Amino acid sequence: MGEPKGLLKFGDQPLILRIAGLLEPLVSAVTVVGSSECYADLGLAVIEDAGFGITDGKGQSAGPLLGIASALISTRTEWNVILACDLPYLTAEWLDWLLSRAVASSCQIVMPCNAGGLEPLAAVYRRECAQPIIGALRRELHKVSDALEQFRIEFLAEGEWAHIDPTGRVLYNMNAPEDYQEARRWLEGRQP
């Protein structure tokens, strides 16, 4: 993309601020896991990946699983929404629905799944998942789905939220410039 996806302009603000704005009325705090150099000027709380001395074996960060563990190890709340910063189609209504499902769940993770597979970066995790995830990383499990096999997960099928996402886009992310342009056209079509 040429710059961090969360900083891409979406409407009149960076995408990460749009997502934070959707979450803020629903949660006690919003925190970004990422580079403080990138996100500090946005007025959001930022924590760096904790690292835990873990890499992917090639000296690189262990990826999304490390970000999830970093968020969970630093939180004080039982339930924690973990969201990727490149989800332009998220809505407050969908997030509220997801959170209500989590609060009612006896599982450790509440995770949507759709035709594209599991959505671990649009899910809700209990804080207690932190140490087992760190343990999985130390055992060199870097794939999110492998590391999460040890948890009680409530999977939410796409049909369960179709009433609030009739276009089926809420969990589409942006992986290429074309995805970004499509999301911007979608937003422009929704604005008065």
N, C-alpha and C positions, 0 to 999 in steps of 0.2 A: 504494500500500500504506500510505501515511502515515508510513513510516519506511524506512530502507535495508533492502532485502530480506535481506541477510546478518545483520542484527540481529534478525530475527523469531525468536521463540522456537520451537524445534523440540525437543520433549521438554523436557528441563531445561536447555537451553543455546541460545544463538543459533545459527542455521543455519550460519553461517560457521565456528564452532568445531566443529560436527559434521563438516563437510567437512574441515577441517584435521586433525581427529582420525583420519579415514579415511586421509588422505595421509601423516601423520607417520611411520608405520612403513615406508613404501614409498620415501621420498625423503630426501635429505640435509637439506633445509630447506623450510619453508613460509613464504611471504611473501604478504601481502595487498597488492594494488595498489588504493589508494583513499585516502580522506580519513583522515589520522592522527587528526583530531578524532573521527571515528566509531569507529575501530577500535583506537586506542592502548591503551585500558583492557582489552583482551581478552588481552593477553599474547602477541600475535603480532607478528612483524616486519611493519612497514608501510612501503611506499614510496608516495609520491604519483605521479600521472601525471607523467612527465617534461616533458610539454608540447612541447618542441622548438620552441616558438614557432608551433605549428600549431593552427588552429581549423577549424571546419567552414565557414568563410566567413560565418557569422552571429555570430561571436564566441564560439561555444560550443565545448566540448571536442570533439575529433574522435571520441569514443566508444570502443567496444571495441577498435578497431584501435590506438588510442593506448595503451590499457592493455596490450595484448599487446606493443607495442614497448617500453613502459616496463619491463615485466617482463624482457624479453629483453636489454635494454641493461644491466640491473643484475645479471645473473646471472653466475656463474662456472662453471656446469655445462653440459655439452654439450646434454643433453636437458632440457626444461622442460615440466611439465604446466601447462596454462593452463585454469582452470576458472571458470565463472561462479559467483557466490555464491548462486544461487537454484536449485540442483539437489538437491532433498530426497531423491530416490530413489537417489542414488549409493550404491554399495556398495564396500567394500574389495576384494572379489573382482573386480569389474568394473575398478576402477582398476589392480589388479595385472595383469590381463589386458591392458589398454591399454598399460601400461608395458612389459610383455614384448614386445608387438608393436613398440613403438617401438625398443627396444634391438636388436631383430633386423632393423630396417629400414635400407635404404640411402638412404631418402628424407629430405627436410628437415623434413617435417611428417607426422605420422600423425593422421588425422582421421576420426572416425566420421561416418557419414551415415545418415539414416533417412528415413522417409516425409515428415518435415518439412523435409528438406534437409540441408545441411552443418551440422556442429556445431563451429565454430571455437573455441567457448568450453568445449569438453570434449575438447581435443586436446593433442598433444605436439609441441613445436617445438624444433628445434635453435637454439642461441644465434645461429648465423650468419644467421638470418632477420632479426635486429634491424635492421641497416642498410638492407637492401632494403625493409623495411616502412616505416621512417622516410622513405626516398626516395619511396615510393608516397604517403605522407601529404603530403609536400611537393609532390607533383604533383596534390594535391587528390583523391586516391582515398581516400574514407572508407568505402566499402563493403568489408567484410572479404573477400568472395568476389572482388571485382575486384583487390584488392591482392595476393591470394594466388595469382593465376594464374601468376605468374613462378616459383613453386616446384615442386619435385618433391614431390608429395603422394601418400602411400599412403592411399587411402580404404578405410575399414572398413565393410562393409555390415552392417545390423542383424542379418541372419541369422547372421553370424559370432559374435555374442555371445549368441544366443538361449538357449544352454545355461546361461548364468549370469544371464540376465534374461528368464525365461519370460513375465513379464507385459508386457514391452516398455516399462517405465516409466523405466528408469535415466536417460534423458536428458530426461525431462519437466522443464520449469522452471515457475516461478511468475510469471505475468504479471498476475494479478488476485487480489483477496481470495478468490474462490471456489477458485482453485488452491491457495492457502495452506491453506484449511480442508480441502480434500480431502487434501492431503499430511499434515496433522495427524491426520485420521481414519485414514489408512493407517498412520501410525506407531503410533497407539494400538492398532490391530488387531494389530500385530506384537509389541508389548510384553507380557510375561507378566503 
